[in-house]
Amino acid sequence: MQRYWGAVEYDPAAGSIRLGGVDAAVLARSYGTPLVVLNEAEIRDRCRRYRQAFAAAGAHDARVIYAGKALCTVAVCQLMAEEGLGLDVVSGGELYTALAAGFPPERIVFHGNNKTEDELRRALEAGVGRIVVDNFNELDRLSRLAAGRGEPVPVLLRVVPGVEAHTHHYIQTGKQDTKFGFDIAGGQALAAVERVLARPRLNLMGLHCHIGSQIFDLEPYRLTVQRVFAFLAEVRERTGWTAEELDLGGGLGVRYVPEDRPPDIETLVQVLVDEARAAAARHGLPQPRLMVEPGRSIVGEAGVTLYTVGSIKRLEGVRTYVAVDGGMMENPRPALYGARYTALLAAGPGSVPAGQRRPETVAVVGRACESGDVLVPETVLPEPAEGDLIALLTTGAYTYSMASHYNKFPRPAVVMLDGSRARVIVERERYHDLIRGERPLRPRARVADRPTRAGRLARRFEPGPQDA
Ligand SMILES: Cc1ncc(COP(=O)(O)O)c(C=O)c1O
């Protein structure tokens, strides 16, 4: 038995895959494919590890805020609420989902580089805990909305520390070329602090920064903390203001392929707490409450997507294309930025056990009408056959949340595994979900309502054949 991260086990002889102890083939049979499977225990464990790591480092007042952009469903929001986490939302839609889930509004942090007036108004009405102000337009927009309210609105300012991290690398830049936040080096951040302090309806609680995602090297976090504290010292000198809170964003990396070696949660937290303590002491500043916003490192490894193999195209000496029943529609990451994944294969019902097949180098591709719809460009699998099951690991974050309706493929179901019990937390979309909200050119053009052959055909797709 080979063990992978995220409680995934693979038996190469039988070619069977177990997710949290549950046979992937049974899940595929019960719920269809493509299917996103989340392991509840794994998600809860990561939430607890973040919180416990802060407590162990003596930062008892620290807040862990789950970044909903990684995966935001009603059930996921409820799980985060139960685990005592906050929730970072970036749109009216994520805010709506959180509120529909009954998530405590005071634990919501509202992000975004262009929040609309309507979104800000709804956030204020809901009583969200913090609004992270990203730019001067928004600062003025929010000030106007805050004017008529009783309590001042608690805000953080998003600043750009000039450190950018991606996986194994980071770069230091003087003036950061990014659409997010107020630049420290160029003086925007100081101007923003001064402007907020001049607005009595806004209560400046602290600063926020986020330096990237899928980060493996902790050095850029250290540097970020140092730069932000140096800035806080400058701000105190110029204005007398000191921060009560410092939100250091998310970004911790996860394992997509076996070579990946991200630092663990505990190490990241210890580095942040130590560095912040040291920097506060160096500048004689009060220690602000630390906040972090992990997304990927909470749900990423806890998710697996199951696919069924359909067409196989073998080009002798060139490549073998193994097409599955999903693709860039429910996982655009490989097409968007060349993201890498680990694929495992389980033999389909009644076919040769994977252990008796020869290994074959293949490309796992999707079924969107795009040559770039390649999920795994090159991997070795036991010679795939139609009807086999392919599991793509580490697909809990930024896959379903990025899913599109390209080519009008319905989005897959999401199930949450609680021990051996699977619960559907997002239903598989049906064809009629795809045209909900679409208006015919003329009312009589609603073909499905007509007793004609075209009408009968259209009705056959409600619900679609994949719902049978
Ligand atoms: C402001 C902010 N916070 C948190 C996150 C979550 O990052 P991750 O999922 O890498 O932990 C992101 C991701 O882009 C972000 O932009």
PDBQT file of the ligand as one rigid body, heavy atoms in Angstrom, charges set to zero:
ROOT
HETATM    1  C1  LIG A 501      -5.409  38.506   0.510  1.00  0.00    +0.000 C 
HETATM    2  C2  LIG A 501      -5.258  37.041   0.482  1.00  0.00    +0.000 A 
HETATM    3  N1  LIG A 501      -5.324  36.353   1.647  1.00  0.00    +0.000 NA
HETATM    4  C3  LIG A 501      -5.218  35.020   1.667  1.00  0.00    +0.000 A 
HETATM    5  C4  LIG A 501      -5.039  34.287   0.509  1.00  0.00    +0.000 A 
HETATM    6  C5  LIG A 501      -4.949  32.805   0.604  1.00  0.00    +0.000 C 
HETATM    7  O1  LIG A 501      -3.750  32.322   0.145  1.00  0.00    +0.000 OA
HETATM    8  P1  LIG A 501      -3.412  30.769   0.225  1.00  0.00    +0.000 P 
HETATM    9  O2  LIG A 501      -4.565  30.039  -0.305  1.00  0.00    +0.000 OA
HETATM   10  O3  LIG A 501      -2.201  30.632  -0.629  1.00  0.00    +0.000 OA
HETATM   11  O4  LIG A 501      -3.127  30.454   1.661  1.00  0.00    +0.000 OA
HETATM   12  C6  LIG A 501      -4.952  34.956  -0.712  1.00  0.00    +0.000 A 
HETATM   13  C7  LIG A 501      -4.751  34.201  -1.954  1.00  0.00    +0.000 C 
HETATM   14  O5  LIG A 501      -4.574  34.665  -3.021  1.00  0.00    +0.000 OA
HETATM   15  C8  LIG A 501      -5.073  36.375  -0.728  1.00  0.00    +0.000 A 
HETATM   16  O6  LIG A 501      -5.021  37.054  -1.873  1.00  0.00    +0.000 OA
ENDROOT
TORSDOF 0
